Amino acid sequence: MPRHRLLDMQRLAPCLMFVGDQCGNAEEAMELYVSAFEGSRVTHVERFASGDAGEPGIRRARFEVAGSEVLAMDSPGPHAFSFTPAMSLTVELDGADALDAAWGRLADGATVLMPLDAYDFSPRFGWLQDRFGVTWQLNLVAA
């Protein structure tokens, strides 16, 4: 196959691995995320089989948020890491109402890292770590 065809088939999608205290929350988190952004949806869910170490969690799932694919999984094994604010899911919205609605859904039980406000780089921006530990930056695109 020519090299340019291989490049056409590549894509990048973040993967959210729910570990430690968050293991078992992938499905609930995914449902929150698709409810926060209009037009988002779950596209695939593969659950652990009965008796598997991760059961009743998600082995692998795919969902779309704001037009981009995201993967999610629960991982019951021992891990020396979790989510970190050094990596955020950033969503740029073109309407303040949509931004406020998404913020309201994600902010329940969250830690606010930067309050939803006007900043020199954005007319409306907020940064939070949701109740599952995933970090979100919501930005209103200036018209």
Secondary structure, 3 states (H helix, E strand, C coil): CCHHHHHHHCCCCCEEEECHHHCCCHHHHHHHHHHHCCCCEEEEEEECCCCCCCCCCEEEEEEEECCEEEEEEECCCCCCCCCCCCCEEEEEECCHHHHHHHHHHHHCCCEEEEEEEEECCEEEEEEEECCCCCEEEEEECCC
